């Protein structure tokens, strides 16, 4: 149970850092959103994590709320 918490914290921190880095990059919003989606999809496939469309949508909403306005 404890290792699952550490894994979740690591995953959340890594994902938030990657997203903030992408959001601060000088690119079009559509290109950035595509990169975020592809990065999340690749990570989930690599670690065999299955999320429903609703769970992914909630995750993206949480990331958007956590990211600073640029």
PDB file of N, H, CA, C and O in Angstrom:
ATOM      1  N   UNK A   1       0.822  -1.187   0.000  1.00  0.00           N
ATOM      2  CA  UNK A   1       0.000   0.000   0.000  1.00  0.00           C
ATOM      3  C   UNK A   1       0.866   1.252   0.000  1.00  0.00           C
ATOM      4  O   UNK A   1       0.596   2.196  -0.742  1.00  0.00           O
ATOM      5  N   UNK A   2       1.908   1.263   0.831  1.00  0.00           N
ATOM      6  H   UNK A   2       2.128   0.496   1.433  1.00  0.00           H
ATOM      7  CA  UNK A   2       2.768   2.431   0.903  1.00  0.00           C
ATOM      8  C   UNK A   2       3.479   2.672  -0.429  1.00  0.00           C
ATOM      9  O   UNK A   2       3.596   3.819  -0.862  1.00  0.00           O
ATOM     10  N   UNK A   3       3.953   1.612  -1.083  1.00  0.00           N
ATOM     11  H   UNK A   3       3.858   0.681  -0.731  1.00  0.00           H
ATOM     12  CA  UNK A   3       4.648   1.774  -2.357  1.00  0.00           C
ATOM     13  C   UNK A   3       3.701   2.287  -3.433  1.00  0.00           C
ATOM     14  O   UNK A   3       4.128   3.001  -4.341  1.00  0.00           O
ATOM     15  N   UNK A   4       2.430   1.936  -3.344  1.00  0.00           N
ATOM     16  H   UNK A   4       2.084   1.356  -2.606  1.00  0.00           H
ATOM     17  CA  UNK A   4       1.458   2.443  -4.304  1.00  0.00           C
ATOM     18  C   UNK A   4       1.303   3.950  -4.140  1.00  0.00           C
ATOM     19  O   UNK A   4       1.131   4.661  -5.131  1.00  0.00           O
ATOM     20  N   UNK A   5       1.361   4.447  -2.915  1.00  0.00           N
ATOM     21  H   UNK A   5       1.501   3.869  -2.110  1.00  0.00           H
ATOM     22  CA  UNK A   5       1.301   5.887  -2.661  1.00  0.00           C
ATOM     23  C   UNK A   5       2.515   6.599  -3.225  1.00  0.00           C
ATOM     24  O   UNK A   5       2.393   7.678  -3.804  1.00  0.00           O
ATOM     25  N   UNK A   6       3.699   5.994  -3.057  1.00  0.00           N
ATOM     26  H   UNK A   6       3.798   5.117  -2.586  1.00  0.00           H
ATOM     27  CA  UNK A   6       4.911   6.587  -3.599  1.00  0.00           C
ATOM     28  C   UNK A   6       4.875   6.600  -5.121  1.00  0.00           C
ATOM     29  O   UNK A   6       5.296   7.568  -5.755  1.00  0.00           O
ATOM     30  N   UNK A   7       4.369   5.518  -5.697  1.00  0.00           N
ATOM     31  H   UNK A   7       4.028   4.732  -5.182  1.00  0.00           H
ATOM     32  CA  UNK A   7       4.262   5.445  -7.147  1.00  0.00           C
ATOM     33  C   UNK A   7       3.297   6.509  -7.666  1.00  0.00           C
ATOM     34  O   UNK A   7       3.572   7.169  -8.668  1.00  0.00           O
ATOM     35  N   UNK A   8       2.176   6.672  -6.984  1.00  0.00           N
ATOM     36  H   UNK A   8       1.952   6.136  -6.169  1.00  0.00           H
ATOM     37  CA  UNK A   8       1.212   7.690  -7.381  1.00  0.00           C
ATOM     38  C   UNK A   8       1.792   9.088  -7.273  1.00  0.00           C
ATOM     39  O   UNK A   8       1.572   9.921  -8.152  1.00  0.00           O
ATOM     40  N   UNK A   9       2.537   9.354  -6.199  1.00  0.00           N
ATOM     41  H   UNK A   9       2.716   8.677  -5.485  1.00  0.00           H
ATOM     42  CA  UNK A   9       3.168  10.665  -6.023  1.00  0.00           C
ATOM     43  C   UNK A   9       4.212  10.910  -7.110  1.00  0.00           C
ATOM     44  O   UNK A   9       4.297  12.005  -7.665  1.00  0.00           O
ATOM     45  N   UNK A  10       5.001   9.885  -7.406  1.00  0.00           N
ATOM     46  H   UNK A  10       4.932   8.995  -6.956  1.00  0.00           H
ATOM     47  CA  UNK A  10       6.012  10.019  -8.448  1.00  0.00           C
ATOM     48  C   UNK A  10       5.362  10.273  -9.800  1.00  0.00           C
ATOM     49  O   UNK A  10       5.767  11.167 -10.543  1.00  0.00           O
ATOM     50  N   UNK A  11       4.338   9.465 -10.111  1.00  0.00           N
ATOM     51  H   UNK A  11       4.009   8.738  -9.508  1.00  0.00           H
ATOM     52  CA  UNK A  11       3.632   9.609 -11.381  1.00  0.00           C
ATOM     53  C   UNK A  11       3.019  11.003 -11.500  1.00  0.00           C
ATOM     54  O   UNK A  11       3.143  11.656 -12.536  1.00  0.00           O
ATOM     55  N   UNK A  12       2.367  11.446 -10.450  1.00  0.00           N
ATOM     56  H   UNK A  12       2.266  10.916  -9.608  1.00  0.00           H
ATOM     57  CA  UNK A  12       1.742  12.762 -10.474  1.00  0.00           C
ATOM     58  C   UNK A  12       2.752  13.876 -10.638  1.00  0.00           C
ATOM     59  O   UNK A  12       2.532  14.804 -11.417  1.00  0.00           O
ATOM     60  N   UNK A  13       3.855  13.797  -9.917  1.00  0.00           N
ATOM     61  H   UNK A  13       4.033  13.043  -9.284  1.00  0.00           H
ATOM     62  CA  UNK A  13       4.885  14.831 -10.020  1.00  0.00           C
ATOM     63  C   UNK A  13       5.555  14.851 -11.377  1.00  0.00           C
ATOM     64  O   UNK A  13       5.791  15.917 -11.946  1.00  0.00           O
ATOM     65  N   UNK A  14       5.859  13.680 -11.893  1.00  0.00           N
ATOM     66  H   UNK A  14       5.667  12.814 -11.431  1.00  0.00           H
ATOM     67  CA  UNK A  14       6.501  13.600 -13.210  1.00  0.00           C
ATOM     68  C   UNK A  14       5.573  14.121 -14.300  1.00  0.00           C
ATOM     69  O   UNK A  14       5.994  14.848 -15.200  1.00  0.00           O
ATOM     70  N   UNK A  15       4.319  13.741 -14.206  1.00  0.00           N
ATOM     71  H   UNK A  15       3.977  13.151 -13.475  1.00  0.00           H
ATOM     72  CA  UNK A  15       3.357  14.176 -15.205  1.00  0.00           C
ATOM     73  C   UNK A  15       3.128  15.678 -15.128  1.00  0.00           C
ATOM     74  O   UNK A  15       3.088  16.356 -16.154  1.00  0.00           O
ATOM     75  N   UNK A  16       2.980  16.196 -13.922  1.00  0.00           N
ATOM     76  H   UNK A  16       3.013  15.645 -13.088  1.00  0.00           H
ATOM     77  CA  UNK A  16       2.770  17.639 -13.754  1.00  0.00           C
ATOM     78  C   UNK A  16       3.976  18.419 -14.270  1.00  0.00           C
ATOM     79  O   UNK A  16       3.812  19.448 -14.926  1.00  0.00           O
ATOM     80  N   UNK A  17       5.180  17.943 -13.980  1.00  0.00           N
ATOM     81  H   UNK A  17       5.313  17.108 -13.446  1.00  0.00           H
ATOM     82  CA  UNK A  17       6.381  18.622 -14.469  1.00  0.00           C
ATOM     83  C   UNK A  17       6.470  18.620 -15.985  1.00  0.00           C
ATOM     84  O   UNK A  17       6.829  19.627 -16.596  1.00  0.00           O
ATOM     85  N   UNK A  18       6.145  17.499 -16.581  1.00  0.00           N
ATOM     86  H   UNK A  18       5.853  16.681 -16.085  1.00  0.00           H
ATOM     87  CA  UNK A  18       6.187  17.414 -18.044  1.00  0.00           C
ATOM     88  C   UNK A  18       5.145  18.328 -18.673  1.00  0.00           C
ATOM     89  O   UNK A  18       5.418  19.003 -19.665  1.00  0.00           O
ATOM     90  N   UNK A  19       3.965  18.344 -18.097  1.00  0.00           N
ATOM     91  H   UNK A  19       3.743  17.796 -17.291  1.00  0.00           H
ATOM     92  CA  UNK A  19       2.892  19.178 -18.649  1.00  0.00           C
ATOM     93  C   UNK A  19       3.229  20.655 -18.508  1.00  0.00           C
ATOM     94  O   UNK A  19       3.039  21.422 -19.452  1.00  0.00           O
ATOM     95  N   UNK A  20       3.723  21.062 -17.356  1.00  0.00           N
ATOM     96  H   UNK A  20       3.878  20.439 -16.590  1.00  0.00           H
ATOM     97  CA  UNK A  20       4.081  22.471 -17.169  1.00  0.00           C
ATOM     98  C   UNK A  20       5.187  22.859 -18.139  1.00  0.00           C
ATOM     99  O   UNK A  20       5.165  23.953 -18.703  1.00  0.00           O
ATOM    100  N   UNK A  21       6.149  21.971 -18.335  1.00  0.00           N
ATOM    101  H   UNK A  21       6.167  21.082 -17.877  1.00  0.00           H
ATOM    102  CA  UNK A  21       7.199  22.252 -19.309  1.00  0.00           C
ATOM    103  C   UNK A  21       6.651  22.419 -20.712  1.00  0.00           C
ATOM    104  O   UNK A  21       7.086  23.301 -21.452  1.00  0.00           O
ATOM    105  N   UNK A  22       5.709  21.585 -21.076  1.00  0.00           N
ATOM    106  H   UNK A  22       5.356  20.868 -20.474  1.00  0.00           H
ATOM    107  CA  UNK A  22       5.104  21.698 -22.399  1.00  0.00           C
ATOM    108  C   UNK A  22       4.254  22.960 -22.513  1.00  0.00           C
ATOM    109  O   UNK A  22       4.236  23.607 -23.560  1.00  0.00           O
ATOM    110  N   UNK A  23       3.553  23.307 -21.440  1.00  0.00           N
ATOM    111  H   UNK A  23       3.568  22.781 -20.590  1.00  0.00           H
ATOM    112  CA  UNK A  23       2.695  24.485 -21.480  1.00  0.00           C
ATOM    113  C   UNK A  23       3.501  25.776 -21.585  1.00  0.00           C
ATOM    114  O   UNK A  23       3.022  26.762 -22.144  1.00  0.00           O
ATOM    115  N   UNK A  24       4.695  25.776 -21.065  1.00  0.00           N
ATOM    116  H   UNK A  24       5.085  24.975 -20.611  1.00  0.00           H
ATOM    117  CA  UNK A  24       5.524  26.970 -21.116  1.00  0.00           C
ATOM    118  C   UNK A  24       6.314  27.083 -22.417  1.00  0.00           C
ATOM    119  O   UNK A  24       6.938  28.113 -22.673  1.00  0.00           O
ATOM    120  N   UNK A  25       6.294  26.057 -23.224  1.00  0.00           N
ATOM    121  H   UNK A  25       5.787  25.220 -23.016  1.00  0.00           H
ATOM    122  CA  UNK A  25       6.997  26.076 -24.503  1.00  0.00           C
ATOM    123  C   UNK A  25       6.250  26.977 -25.482  1.00  0.00           C
ATOM    124  O   UNK A  25       5.020  27.020 -25.464  1.00  0.00           O
ATOM    125  N   UNK A  26       6.969  27.685 -26.325  1.00  0.00           N
ATOM    126  H   UNK A  26       7.968  27.650 -26.339  1.00  0.00           H
ATOM    127  CA  UNK A  26       6.333  28.603 -27.273  1.00  0.00           C
ATOM    128  C   UNK A  26       5.793  27.884 -28.518  1.00  0.00           C
ATOM    129  O   UNK A  26       6.371  27.974 -29.601  1.00  0.00           O
ATOM    130  N   UNK A  27       4.695  27.182 -28.342  1.00  0.00           N
ATOM    131  H   UNK A  27       4.226  27.109 -27.462  1.00  0.00           H
ATOM    132  CA  UNK A  27       4.058  26.469 -29.454  1.00  0.00           C
ATOM    133  C   UNK A  27       2.569  26.780 -29.462  1.00  0.00           C
ATOM    134  O   UNK A  27       2.035  27.345 -28.508  1.00  0.00           O
ATOM    135  N   UNK A  28       1.910  26.406 -30.544  1.00  0.00           N
ATOM    136  H   UNK A  28       2.343  25.946 -31.320  1.00  0.00           H
ATOM    137  CA  UNK A  28       0.466  26.547 -30.611  1.00  0.00           C
ATOM    138  C   UNK A  28      -0.192  25.641 -29.585  1.00  0.00           C
ATOM    139  O   UNK A  28       0.338  24.579 -29.260  1.00  0.00           O
ATOM    140  N   UNK A  29      -1.338  26.054 -29.078  1.00  0.00           N
ATOM    141  H   UNK A  29      -1.768  26.917 -29.342  1.00  0.00           H
ATOM    142  CA  UNK A  29      -2.071  25.274 -28.083  1.00  0.00           C
ATOM    143  C   UNK A  29      -2.436  23.882 -28.584  1.00  0.00           C
ATOM    144  O   UNK A  29      -2.333  22.906 -27.841  1.00  0.00           O
ATOM    145  N   UNK A  30      -2.860  23.789 -29.834  1.00  0.00           N
ATOM    146  H   UNK A  30      -2.943  24.582 -30.437  1.00  0.00           H
ATOM    147  CA  UNK A  30      -3.252  22.490 -30.391  1.00  0.00           C
ATOM    148  C   UNK A  30      -2.061  21.538 -30.423  1.00  0.00           C
ATOM    149  O   UNK A  30      -2.203  20.354 -30.118  1.00  0.00           O
ATOM    150  N   UNK A  31      -0.890  22.051 -30.793  1.00  0.00           N
ATOM    151  H   UNK A  31      -0.775  23.013 -31.041  1.00  0.00           H
ATOM    152  CA  UNK A  31       0.312  21.213 -30.819  1.00  0.00           C
ATOM    153  C   UNK A  31       0.680  20.753 -29.412  1.00  0.00           C
ATOM    154  O   UNK A  31       1.063  19.602 -29.209  1.00  0.00           O
ATOM    155  N   UNK A  32       0.562  21.657 -28.447  1.00  0.00           N
ATOM    156  H   UNK A  32       0.250  22.592 -28.612  1.00  0.00           H
ATOM    157  CA  UNK A  32       0.887  21.321 -27.065  1.00  0.00           C
ATOM    158  C   UNK A  32      -0.070  20.280 -26.527  1.00  0.00           C
ATOM    159  O   UNK A  32       0.364  19.324 -25.885  1.00  0.00           O
ATOM    160  N   UNK A  33      -1.372  20.437 -26.773  1.00  0.00           N
ATOM    161  H   UNK A  33      -1.725  21.214 -27.295  1.00  0.00           H
ATOM    162  CA  UNK A  33      -2.359  19.461 -26.308  1.00  0.00           C
ATOM    163  C   UNK A  33      -2.107  18.090 -26.922  1.00  0.00           C
ATOM    164  O   UNK A  33      -2.261  17.070 -26.250  1.00  0.00           O
ATOM    165  N   UNK A  34      -1.725  18.059 -28.186  1.00  0.00           N
ATOM    166  H   UNK A  34      -1.601  18.888 -28.732  1.00  0.00           H
ATOM    167  CA  UNK A  34      -1.421  16.790 -28.850  1.00  0.00           C
ATOM    168  C   UNK A  34      -0.219  16.126 -28.195  1.00  0.00           C
ATOM    169  O   UNK A  34      -0.219  14.914 -27.978  1.00  0.00           O
ATOM    170  N   UNK A  35       0.811  16.916 -27.879  1.00  0.00           N
ATOM    171  H   UNK A  35       0.811  17.900 -28.056  1.00  0.00           H
ATOM    172  CA  UNK A  35       1.994  16.360 -27.224  1.00  0.00           C
ATOM    173  C   UNK A  35       1.647  15.814 -25.845  1.00  0.00           C
ATOM    174  O   UNK A  35       2.119  14.743 -25.463  1.00  0.00           O
ATOM    175  N   UNK A  36       0.821  16.545 -25.095  1.00  0.00           N
ATOM    176  H   UNK A  36       0.437  17.415 -25.405  1.00  0.00           H
ATOM    177  CA  UNK A  36       0.415  16.086 -23.768  1.00  0.00           C
ATOM    178  C   UNK A  36      -0.334  14.771 -23.886  1.00  0.00           C
ATOM    179  O   UNK A  36      -0.054  13.828 -23.146  1.00  0.00           O
ATOM    180  N   UNK A  37      -1.286  14.700 -24.809  1.00  0.00           N
ATOM    181  H   UNK A  37      -1.514  15.466 -25.410  1.00  0.00           H
ATOM    182  CA  UNK A  37      -2.077  13.486 -24.996  1.00  0.00           C
ATOM    183  C   UNK A  37      -1.178  12.313 -25.369  1.00  0.00           C
ATOM    184  O   UNK A  37      -1.312  11.223 -24.812  1.00  0.00           O
ATOM    185  N   UNK A  38      -0.273  12.532 -26.299  1.00  0.00           N
ATOM    186  H   UNK A  38      -0.164  13.418 -26.751  1.00  0.00           H
ATOM    187  CA  UNK A  38       0.625  11.461 -26.734  1.00  0.00           C
ATOM    188  C   UNK A  38       1.543  11.003 -25.596  1.00  0.00           C
ATOM    189  O   UNK A  38       1.793   9.808 -25.440  1.00  0.00           O
ATOM    190  N   UNK A  39       2.040  11.955 -24.804  1.00  0.00           N
ATOM    191  H   UNK A  39       1.837  12.926 -24.931  1.00  0.00           H
ATOM    192  CA  UNK A  39       2.922  11.618 -23.688  1.00  0.00           C
ATOM    193  C   UNK A  39       2.190  10.799 -22.643  1.00  0.00           C
ATOM    194  O   UNK A  39       2.720   9.808 -22.142  1.00  0.00           O
ATOM    195  N   UNK A  40       0.972  11.209 -22.310  1.00  0.00           N
ATOM    196  H   UNK A  40       0.541  12.014 -22.717  1.00  0.00           H
ATOM    197  CA  UNK A  40       0.179  10.468 -21.333  1.00  0.00           C
ATOM    198  C   UNK A  40      -0.152   9.079 -21.863  1.00  0.00           C
ATOM    199  O   UNK A  40      -0.038   8.096 -21.130  1.00  0.00           O
ATOM    200  N   UNK A  41      -0.559   8.985 -23.123  1.00  0.00           N
ATOM    201  H   UNK A  41      -0.651   9.784 -23.717  1.00  0.00           H
ATOM    202  CA  UNK A  41      -0.871   7.680 -23.724  1.00  0.00           C
ATOM    203  C   UNK A  41       0.339   6.746 -23.694  1.00  0.00           C
ATOM    204  O   UNK A  41       0.213   5.573 -23.345  1.00  0.00           O
ATOM    205  N   UNK A  42       1.507   7.267 -24.059  1.00  0.00           N
ATOM    206  H   UNK A  42       1.610   8.221 -24.343  1.00  0.00           H
ATOM    207  CA  UNK A  42       2.721   6.448 -24.059  1.00  0.00           C
ATOM    208  C   UNK A  42       3.062   5.964 -22.649  1.00  0.00           C
ATOM    209  O   UNK A  42       3.418   4.801 -22.455  1.00  0.00           O
ATOM    210  N   UNK A  43       2.950   6.864 -21.664  1.00  0.00           N
ATOM    211  H   UNK A  43       2.661   7.809 -21.821  1.00  0.00           H
ATOM    212  CA  UNK A  43       3.250   6.488 -20.281  1.00  0.00           C
ATOM    213  C   UNK A  43       2.297   5.405 -19.795  1.00  0.00           C
ATOM    214  O   UNK A  43       2.724   4.428 -19.181  1.00  0.00           O
ATOM    215  N   UNK A  44       1.010   5.577 -20.070  1.00  0.00           N
ATOM    216  H   UNK A  44       0.663   6.371 -20.569  1.00  0.00           H
ATOM    217  CA  UNK A  44       0.014   4.607 -19.618  1.00  0.00           C
ATOM    218  C   UNK A  44       0.239   3.243 -20.265  1.00  0.00           C
ATOM    219  O   UNK A  44       0.118   2.213 -19.601  1.00  0.00           O
ATOM    220  N   UNK A  45       0.565   3.232 -21.550  1.00  0.00           N
ATOM    221  H   UNK A  45       0.663   4.069 -22.089  1.00  0.00           H
ATOM    222  CA  UNK A  45       0.823   1.967 -22.240  1.00  0.00           C
ATOM    223  C   UNK A  45       2.093   1.308 -21.707  1.00  0.00           C
ATOM    224  O   UNK A  45       2.130   0.093 -21.509  1.00  0.00           O
ATOM    225  N   UNK A  46       3.130   2.106 -21.477  1.00  0.00           N
ATOM    226  H   UNK A  46       3.100   3.093 -21.638  1.00  0.00           H
ATOM    227  CA  UNK A  46       4.407   1.568 -20.999  1.00  0.00           C
ATOM    228  C   UNK A  46       4.248   0.909 -19.638  1.00  0.00           C
ATOM    229  O   UNK A  46       4.878  -0.114 -19.369  1.00  0.00           O
ATOM    230  N   UNK A  47       3.417   1.480 -18.778  1.00  0.00           N
ATOM    231  H   UNK A  47       2.905   2.311 -18.995  1.00  0.00           H
ATOM    232  CA  UNK A  47       3.250   0.966 -17.421  1.00  0.00           C
ATOM    233  C   UNK A  47       1.982   0.134 -17.259  1.00  0.00           C
ATOM    234  O   UNK A  47       1.587  -0.201 -16.142  1.00  0.00           O
ATOM    235  N   UNK A  48       1.348  -0.195 -18.383  1.00  0.00           N
ATOM    236  H   UNK A  48       1.668   0.077 -19.291  1.00  0.00           H
ATOM    237  CA  UNK A  48       0.159  -1.044 -18.399  1.00  0.00           C
ATOM    238  C   UNK A  48      -0.920  -0.526 -17.433  1.00  0.00           C
ATOM    239  O   UNK A  48      -1.486  -1.289 -16.649  1.00  0.00           O
ATOM    240  N   UNK A  49      -1.189   0.773 -17.507  1.00  0.00           N
ATOM    241  H   UNK A  49      -0.729   1.392 -18.144  1.00  0.00           H
ATOM    242  CA  UNK A  49      -2.212   1.407 -16.671  1.00  0.00           C
ATOM    243  C   UNK A  49      -3.438   1.630 -17.539  1.00  0.00           C
ATOM    244  O   UNK A  49      -3.357   2.238 -18.606  1.00  0.00           O
ATOM    245  N   UNK A  50      -4.563   1.137 -17.076  1.00  0.00           N
ATOM    246  H   UNK A  50      -4.629   0.643 -16.210  1.00  0.00           H
ATOM    247  CA  UNK A  50      -5.805   1.270 -17.825  1.00  0.00           C
ATOM    248  C   UNK A  50      -6.682   2.323 -17.148  1.00  0.00           C
ATOM    249  O   UNK A  50      -7.033   2.184 -15.977  1.00  0.00           O
ATOM    250  N   UNK A  51      -7.028   3.360 -17.877  1.00  0.00           N
ATOM    251  H   UNK A  51      -6.743   3.473 -18.829  1.00  0.00           H
ATOM    252  CA  UNK A  51      -7.911   4.405 -17.380  1.00  0.00           C
ATOM    253  C   UNK A  51      -9.072   4.578 -18.349  1.00  0.00           C
ATOM    254  O   UNK A  51      -8.903   4.459 -19.562  1.00  0.00           O
ATOM    255  N   UNK A  52     -10.240   4.858 -17.810  1.00  0.00           N
ATOM    256  H   UNK A  52     -10.377   4.955 -16.824  1.00  0.00           H
ATOM    257  CA  UNK A  52     -11.394   5.124 -18.663  1.00  0.00           C
ATOM    258  C   UNK A  52     -11.272   6.534 -19.236  1.00  0.00           C
ATOM    259  O   UNK A  52     -10.471   7.341 -18.765  1.00  0.00           O
ATOM    260  N   UNK A  53     -12.065   6.813 -20.242  1.00  0.00           N
ATOM    261  H   UNK A  53     -12.716   6.157 -20.625  1.00  0.00           H
ATOM    262  CA  UNK A  53     -12.059   8.138 -20.852  1.00  0.00           C
ATOM    263  C   UNK A  53     -12.401   9.199 -19.812  1.00  0.00           C
ATOM    264  O   UNK A  53     -11.835  10.291 -19.843  1.00  0.00           O
ATOM    265  N   UNK A  54     -13.319   8.899 -18.891  1.00  0.00           N
ATOM    266  H   UNK A  54     -13.780   8.012 -18.866  1.00  0.00           H
ATOM    267  CA  UNK A  54     -13.714   9.837 -17.830  1.00  0.00           C
ATOM    268  C   UNK A  54     -12.540  10.101 -16.892  1.00  0.00           C
ATOM    269  O   UNK A  54     -12.297  11.246 -16.511  1.00  0.00           O
ATOM    270  N   UNK A  55     -11.807   9.045 -16.517  1.00  0.00           N
ATOM    271  H   UNK A  55     -12.004   8.115 -16.827  1.00  0.00           H
ATOM    272  CA  UNK A  55     -10.660   9.205 -15.629  1.00  0.00           C
ATOM    273  C   UNK A  55      -9.566  10.043 -16.282  1.00  0.00           C
ATOM    274  O   UNK A  55      -8.942  10.875 -15.623  1.00  0.00           O
ATOM    275  N   UNK A  56      -9.334   9.828 -17.560  1.00  0.00           N
ATOM    276  H   UNK A  56      -9.841   9.152 -18.095  1.00  0.00           H
ATOM    277  CA  UNK A  56      -8.336  10.624 -18.279  1.00  0.00           C
ATOM    278  C   UNK A  56      -8.787  12.072 -18.358  1.00  0.00           C
ATOM    279  O   UNK A  56      -7.984  12.985 -18.169  1.00  0.00           O
ATOM    280  N   UNK A  57     -10.056  12.287 -18.634  1.00  0.00           N
ATOM    281  H   UNK A  57     -10.709  11.545 -18.788  1.00  0.00           H
ATOM    282  CA  UNK A  57     -10.592  13.647 -18.689  1.00  0.00           C
ATOM    283  C   UNK A  57     -10.436  14.355 -17.347  1.00  0.00           C
ATOM    284  O   UNK A  57     -10.064  15.528 -17.299  1.00  0.00           O
ATOM    285  N   UNK A  58     -10.720  13.640 -16.256  1.00  0.00           N
ATOM    286  H   UNK A  58     -11.022  12.687 -16.295  1.00  0.00           H
ATOM    287  CA  UNK A  58     -10.549  14.215 -14.921  1.00  0.00           C
ATOM    288  C   UNK A  58      -9.081  14.539 -14.650  1.00  0.00           C
ATOM    289  O   UNK A  58      -8.772  15.571 -14.054  1.00  0.00           O
ATOM    290  N   UNK A  59      -8.179  13.662 -15.084  1.00  0.00           N
ATOM    291  H   UNK A  59      -8.430  12.824 -15.568  1.00  0.00           H
ATOM    292  CA  UNK A  59      -6.754  13.888 -14.907  1.00  0.00           C
ATOM    293  C   UNK A  59      -6.304  15.143 -15.656  1.00  0.00           C
ATOM    294  O   UNK A  59      -5.555  15.956 -15.115  1.00  0.00           O
ATOM    295  N   UNK A  60      -6.756  15.297 -16.885  1.00  0.00           N
ATOM    296  H   UNK A  60      -7.364  14.636 -17.324  1.00  0.00           H
ATOM    297  CA  UNK A  60      -6.402  16.477 -17.674  1.00  0.00           C
ATOM    298  C   UNK A  60      -6.957  17.733 -17.018  1.00  0.00           C
ATOM    299  O   UNK A  60      -6.274  18.756 -16.972  1.00  0.00           O
ATOM    300  N   UNK A  61      -8.184  17.674 -16.512  1.00  0.00           N
ATOM    301  H   UNK A  61      -8.739  16.843 -16.550  1.00  0.00           H
ATOM    302  CA  UNK A  61      -8.771  18.831 -15.820  1.00  0.00           C
ATOM    303  C   UNK A  61      -7.945  19.210 -14.594  1.00  0.00           C
ATOM    304  O   UNK A  61      -7.710  20.391 -14.342  1.00  0.00           O
ATOM    305  N   UNK A  62      -7.507  18.216 -13.839  1.00  0.00           N
ATOM    306  H   UNK A  62      -7.698  17.255 -14.044  1.00  0.00           H
ATOM    307  CA  UNK A  62      -6.686  18.483 -12.655  1.00  0.00           C
ATOM    308  C   UNK A  62      -5.360  19.120 -13.036  1.00  0.00           C
ATOM    309  O   UNK A  62      -4.880  20.023 -12.349  1.00  0.00           O
ATOM    310  N   UNK A  63      -4.768  18.654 -14.127  1.00  0.00           N
ATOM    311  H   UNK A  63      -5.158  17.921 -14.684  1.00  0.00           H
ATOM    312  CA  UNK A  63      -3.500  19.226 -14.588  1.00  0.00           C
ATOM    313  C   UNK A  63      -3.708  20.667 -15.024  1.00  0.00           C
ATOM    314  O   UNK A  63      -2.889  21.533 -14.719  1.00  0.00           O
ATOM    315  N   UNK A  64      -4.795  20.929 -15.735  1.00  0.00           N
ATOM    316  H   UNK A  64      -5.460  20.225 -15.983  1.00  0.00           H
ATOM    317  CA  UNK A  64      -5.073  22.297 -16.177  1.00  0.00           C
ATOM    318  C   UNK A  64      -5.245  23.239 -14.990  1.00  0.00           C
ATOM    319  O   UNK A  64      -4.778  24.377 -15.027  1.00  0.00           O
ATOM    320  N   UNK A  65      -5.911  22.771 -13.938  1.00  0.00           N
ATOM    321  H   UNK A  65      -6.291  21.846 -13.908  1.00  0.00           H
ATOM    322  CA  UNK A  65      -6.104  23.598 -12.756  1.00  0.00           C
ATOM    323  C   UNK A  65      -4.773  23.841 -12.034  1.00  0.00           C
ATOM    324  O   UNK A  65      -4.562  24.917 -11.474  1.00  0.00           O
ATOM    325  N   UNK A  66      -3.882  22.857 -12.044  1.00  0.00           N
ATOM    326  H   UNK A  66      -4.053  21.983 -12.499  1.00  0.00           H
ATOM    327  CA  UNK A  66      -2.622  22.972 -11.338  1.00  0.00           C
ATOM    328  C   UNK A  66      -1.598  23.812 -12.104  1.00  0.00           C
ATOM    329  O   UNK A  66      -0.694  24.386 -11.496  1.00  0.00           O
ATOM    330  N   UNK A  67      -1.727  23.888 -13.418  1.00  0.00           N
ATOM    331  H   UNK A  67      -2.461  23.421 -13.911  1.00  0.00           H
ATOM    332  CA  UNK A  67      -0.768  24.613 -14.241  1.00  0.00           C
ATOM    333  C   UNK A  67      -1.015  26.118 -14.118  1.00  0.00           C
ATOM    334  O   UNK A  67      -2.164  26.561 -14.121  1.00  0.00           O
ATOM    335  N   UNK A  68       0.048  26.894 -14.011  1.00  0.00           N
ATOM    336  H   UNK A  68       0.981  26.534 -14.009  1.00  0.00           H
ATOM    337  CA  UNK A  68      -0.110  28.356 -13.922  1.00  0.00           C
ATOM    338  C   UNK A  68      -0.562  28.935 -15.264  1.00  0.00           C
ATOM    339  O   UNK A  68      -0.295  28.377 -16.328  1.00  0.00           O
ATOM    340  N   UNK A  69      -1.237  30.040 -15.182  1.00  0.00           N
ATOM    341  H   UNK A  69      -1.454  30.494 -14.318  1.00  0.00           H
ATOM    342  CA  UNK A  69      -1.655  30.736 -16.403  1.00  0.00           C
ATOM    343  C   UNK A  69      -0.428  31.286 -17.111  1.00  0.00           C
ATOM    344  O   UNK A  69       0.460  31.853 -16.474  1.00  0.00           O
ATOM    345  N   UNK A  70      -0.377  31.120 -18.433  1.00  0.00           N
ATOM    346  H   UNK A  70      -1.098  30.659 -18.950  1.00  0.00           H
ATOM    347  CA  UNK A  70       0.739  31.640 -19.208  1.00  0.00           C
ATOM    348  C   UNK A  70       0.262  32.698 -20.163  1.00  0.00           C
ATOM    349  O   UNK A  70       1.062  33.261 -20.910  1.00  0.00           O
TER     350      UNK A  70
END
